[in-house]
Amino acid sequence: MSVQEQIVGIGVVLEPSATGNLQVTKLVPGGPAQMQGGMAVGDVLIAVDGSDVRGMSLDKVAPLIRGSVGTQVSLTILRPGSSESVSVTLTRQPTAKLVGLSSGRERMPKDDGAAHGGSFEETIPKQTLDKLRQLRLTMEQERIAVAKEREQSARMQATLEDQVEKLESRCKQLLQALEDLSEGKTTHIDCGHRYLVPWCSKCNA
């Protein structure tokens, strides 16, 4: 049997182990199992809320793990190399999507990112991923736009500084020319040809 639907769960991938019990093969990034802690890859699931699930198939165990948002589920697990069971309580979260649930004969399409070989995987919904990708693209475009504005501002600043420097130099030359004229001296400084002044040889050429 294969299904694909929005679910609330704990964010794990379970597959049958060599002993026939379901074993954790992956913690979905951002899922309850990873974020809340207590479970690790290699853990063998032996009970859910006190009900023994040893030897049970995935399609029978998965409904026991799933539930309502904010509710808790108690899992009894065996650590690799240990004979003592450990109890872990996790809070179900609506951050997952069931993308594969198979009996071993029926499998979900590969392009749907489904789990195979009798396993199920809870991942971030495609809609959420699309929004995150769009947000990243928008932020990158804004970053590029800001970088261009800064570059343009830097060029404008350099141009203004150059113009101010030239203007200051011209003012100094004109002031020197006026001082020379006031003292009866002859000056041949170039006025820039914006004004026809008697002491500019080029203006009177």
QUIMOTA-V398810 format. One record per pair of residues at least 4 apart in sequence whose ideal C-beta (glycine too) atoms are under 7 Angstrom apart, sorted by the first residue. I is the first residue (numbers start at 1). J is the second residue. D is the distance in Angstrom with one decimal. If there is no record, write none. Layout:
# QUIMOTA-V398810
i:I j:J d:D
i:I j:J d:D
This chain:
# QUIMOTA-V398810
i:1 j:59 d:5.7
i:1 j:101 d:6.7
i:1 j:103 d:5.7
i:1 j:106 d:6.4
i:2 j:100 d:7.0
i:2 j:101 d:6.0
i:2 j:102 d:5.3
i:2 j:106 d:4.8
i:2 j:107 d:6.9
i:2 j:108 d:5.3
i:3 j:98 d:6.4
i:3 j:101 d:5.1
i:4 j:98 d:6.3
i:4 j:99 d:6.1
i:4 j:108 d:6.8
i:4 j:112 d:6.9
i:5 j:98 d:5.6
i:6 j:97 d:5.8
i:7 j:66 d:5.3
i:7 j:96 d:5.9
i:7 j:97 d:6.7
i:7 j:98 d:4.6
i:7 j:122 d:7.0
i:8 j:66 d:6.2
i:8 j:67 d:6.3
i:8 j:68 d:6.4
i:8 j:69 d:5.1
i:8 j:92 d:4.7
i:8 j:93 d:6.5
i:8 j:94 d:4.8
i:9 j:65 d:5.8
i:9 j:66 d:4.8
i:9 j:92 d:6.0
i:9 j:96 d:5.1
i:9 j:122 d:5.2
i:10 j:31 d:6.5
i:10 j:32 d:4.6
i:10 j:33 d:4.9
i:10 j:65 d:6.1
i:10 j:73 d:6.6
i:10 j:90 d:4.9
i:10 j:92 d:6.4
i:11 j:27 d:6.6
i:11 j:28 d:3.9
i:11 j:31 d:1.7
i:11 j:32 d:5.2
i:11 j:33 d:4.9
i:11 j:34 d:6.3
i:11 j:96 d:5.5
i:11 j:122 d:4.9
i:12 j:24 d:5.5
i:12 j:26 d:6.9
i:12 j:27 d:6.0
i:12 j:28 d:6.6
i:12 j:31 d:7.0
i:12 j:33 d:4.9
i:12 j:39 d:6.8
i:12 j:122 d:7.0
i:13 j:25 d:5.0
i:13 j:26 d:3.8
i:13 j:115 d:5.9
i:13 j:119 d:5.5
i:13 j:120 d:7.0
i:13 j:121 d:4.8
i:14 j:22 d:4.4
i:14 j:23 d:6.8
i:14 j:24 d:6.3
i:14 j:45 d:6.6
i:14 j:58 d:6.1
i:14 j:119 d:5.8
i:14 j:120 d:6.6
i:15 j:23 d:6.0
i:15 j:25 d:4.9
i:15 j:117 d:6.1
i:15 j:118 d:6.4
i:15 j:119 d:4.2
i:16 j:20 d:6.2
i:16 j:22 d:6.2
i:16 j:118 d:5.6
i:17 j:21 d:5.3
i:17 j:23 d:3.9
i:17 j:44 d:6.0
i:20 j:55 d:5.3
i:21 j:44 d:5.0
i:21 j:45 d:6.7
i:21 j:46 d:6.6
i:21 j:54 d:5.2
i:21 j:55 d:6.6
i:22 j:45 d:4.7
i:22 j:53 d:7.0
i:22 j:58 d:6.3
i:22 j:61 d:5.9
i:23 j:42 d:6.8
i:23 j:43 d:7.0
i:23 j:44 d:5.0
i:24 j:39 d:6.0
i:24 j:40 d:6.9
i:24 j:41 d:5.6
i:24 j:42 d:6.6
i:24 j:43 d:4.5
i:25 j:41 d:6.3
i:25 j:119 d:6.9
i:26 j:41 d:6.5
i:27 j:31 d:6.5
i:27 j:33 d:5.0
i:27 j:34 d:4.3
i:27 j:39 d:6.6
i:27 j:41 d:6.6
i:28 j:34 d:6.7
i:28 j:96 d:6.8
i:28 j:121 d:6.8
i:28 j:122 d:5.2
i:28 j:123 d:5.9
i:29 j:34 d:6.3
i:30 j:34 d:6.7
i:30 j:35 d:6.6
i:30 j:95 d:6.3
i:30 j:124 d:6.6
i:31 j:35 d:6.7
i:31 j:95 d:6.4
i:31 j:96 d:6.1
i:31 j:122 d:6.1
i:32 j:36 d:5.1
i:32 j:90 d:4.9
i:32 j:91 d:6.1
i:32 j:92 d:6.7
i:32 j:93 d:4.9
i:33 j:39 d:4.6
i:33 j:90 d:6.2
i:36 j:90 d:5.4
i:36 j:91 d:6.6
i:38 j:88 d:3.8
i:38 j:90 d:6.8
i:39 j:43 d:5.5
i:39 j:77 d:6.8
i:39 j:88 d:5.8
i:42 j:80 d:4.3
i:43 j:77 d:4.3
i:43 j:78 d:6.9
i:43 j:79 d:6.3
i:44 j:77 d:6.2
i:44 j:78 d:4.4
i:45 j:53 d:6.1
i:45 j:75 d:6.3
i:45 j:77 d:5.7
i:46 j:52 d:6.8
i:46 j:53 d:6.6
i:46 j:54 d:5.2
i:46 j:76 d:5.2
i:46 j:77 d:6.6
i:46 j:78 d:5.9
i:46 j:85 d:6.2
i:47 j:51 d:6.0
i:47 j:52 d:5.3
i:47 j:53 d:5.9
i:47 j:76 d:3.6
i:48 j:53 d:5.5
i:48 j:61 d:6.6
i:48 j:64 d:4.3
i:48 j:65 d:6.0
i:48 j:73 d:6.6
i:48 j:75 d:6.0
i:49 j:64 d:6.8
i:49 j:73 d:6.2
i:49 j:74 d:5.2
i:50 j:74 d:6.9
i:51 j:64 d:6.6
i:53 j:61 d:4.9
i:53 j:64 d:6.9
i:56 j:60 d:4.8
i:56 j:61 d:5.2
i:58 j:62 d:5.8
i:58 j:101 d:6.8
i:58 j:118 d:5.3
i:58 j:119 d:6.5
i:58 j:120 d:6.3
i:59 j:101 d:6.1
i:59 j:103 d:6.1
i:61 j:65 d:6.5
i:62 j:66 d:6.3
i:62 j:101 d:6.1
i:62 j:120 d:5.7
i:65 j:73 d:6.0
i:67 j:71 d:4.8
i:67 j:73 d:6.3
i:67 j:92 d:5.1
i:68 j:92 d:6.8
i:69 j:92 d:6.4
i:69 j:93 d:7.0
i:69 j:94 d:4.9
i:70 j:91 d:6.4
i:70 j:92 d:6.9
i:71 j:92 d:5.3
i:72 j:89 d:5.4
i:72 j:90 d:6.8
i:72 j:91 d:5.3
i:73 j:90 d:5.8
i:73 j:92 d:6.2
i:74 j:87 d:6.1
i:74 j:89 d:5.0
i:75 j:88 d:4.9
i:75 j:90 d:6.9
i:76 j:85 d:5.1
i:76 j:87 d:5.4
i:77 j:85 d:6.7
i:77 j:86 d:5.5
i:77 j:88 d:6.2
i:78 j:82 d:6.3
i:78 j:85 d:5.7
i:79 j:86 d:6.3
i:95 j:124 d:6.9
i:96 j:122 d:3.3
i:96 j:123 d:6.8
i:97 j:122 d:6.5
i:97 j:123 d:5.9
i:97 j:125 d:4.7
i:98 j:120 d:6.0
i:98 j:122 d:6.3
i:99 j:108 d:6.6
i:99 j:112 d:5.9
i:99 j:113 d:5.4
i:99 j:114 d:5.1
i:99 j:121 d:5.5
i:99 j:123 d:5.8
i:100 j:108 d:4.3
i:100 j:114 d:3.2
i:100 j:115 d:4.0
i:100 j:119 d:6.9
i:100 j:120 d:5.4
i:100 j:121 d:5.7
i:101 j:120 d:4.5
i:102 j:106 d:5.2
i:102 j:107 d:5.1
i:102 j:108 d:6.7
i:102 j:116 d:6.8
i:102 j:118 d:5.9
i:103 j:118 d:6.6
i:104 j:117 d:6.8
i:104 j:118 d:4.7
i:107 j:114 d:6.7
i:107 j:116 d:5.4
i:108 j:112 d:5.3
i:108 j:114 d:2.9
i:109 j:114 d:6.5
i:110 j:114 d:7.0
i:113 j:123 d:6.4
i:115 j:119 d:3.9
i:115 j:120 d:5.6
i:115 j:121 d:4.1
i:124 j:128 d:5.2
i:124 j:129 d:5.6
i:126 j:130 d:6.2
i:127 j:131 d:6.6
i:128 j:132 d:6.4
i:129 j:133 d:6.3
i:130 j:134 d:6.3
i:131 j:135 d:6.3
i:132 j:136 d:6.4
i:133 j:137 d:6.4
i:134 j:138 d:6.3
i:135 j:139 d:6.3
i:136 j:140 d:6.3
i:137 j:141 d:6.4
i:138 j:142 d:6.4
i:139 j:143 d:6.3
i:140 j:144 d:6.5
i:141 j:145 d:6.4
i:142 j:146 d:6.3
i:143 j:147 d:6.4
i:144 j:148 d:6.4
i:145 j:149 d:6.4
i:146 j:150 d:6.4
i:147 j:151 d:6.4
i:148 j:152 d:6.3
i:149 j:153 d:6.2
i:150 j:154 d:6.3
i:151 j:155 d:6.6
i:152 j:156 d:6.3
i:153 j:157 d:6.1
i:154 j:158 d:6.5
i:155 j:159 d:6.4
i:156 j:160 d:6.2
i:157 j:161 d:6.3
i:158 j:162 d:6.4
i:159 j:163 d:6.4
i:160 j:164 d:6.2
i:161 j:165 d:6.3
i:162 j:166 d:6.5
i:163 j:167 d:6.2
i:164 j:168 d:6.2
i:165 j:169 d:6.5
i:166 j:170 d:6.3
i:167 j:171 d:6.3
i:168 j:172 d:6.5
i:169 j:173 d:6.6
i:170 j:174 d:6.3
i:170 j:192 d:6.1
i:171 j:175 d:6.1
i:172 j:176 d:6.3
i:173 j:177 d:6.4
i:173 j:189 d:5.2
i:174 j:178 d:6.4
i:174 j:191 d:6.8
i:175 j:179 d:6.3
i:176 j:180 d:6.4
i:176 j:189 d:7.0
i:177 j:181 d:6.4
i:177 j:187 d:4.5
i:177 j:189 d:4.6
i:177 j:199 d:5.9
i:178 j:182 d:6.3
i:179 j:183 d:6.6
i:180 j:185 d:3.9
i:180 j:187 d:4.4
i:181 j:185 d:6.9
i:181 j:187 d:6.2
i:181 j:199 d:5.9
i:187 j:199 d:5.0
i:188 j:201 d:5.2
i:190 j:200 d:6.3
i:190 j:202 d:5.8
i:191 j:195 d:5.9
i:191 j:197 d:5.2
i:191 j:200 d:4.2
i:191 j:203 d:6.2
i:193 j:202 d:6.3
i:193 j:203 d:6.1
i:196 j:203 d:4.8
i:197 j:203 d:5.8
i:198 j:204 d:6.7
i:200 j:204 d:6.5
i:201 j:205 d:6.4
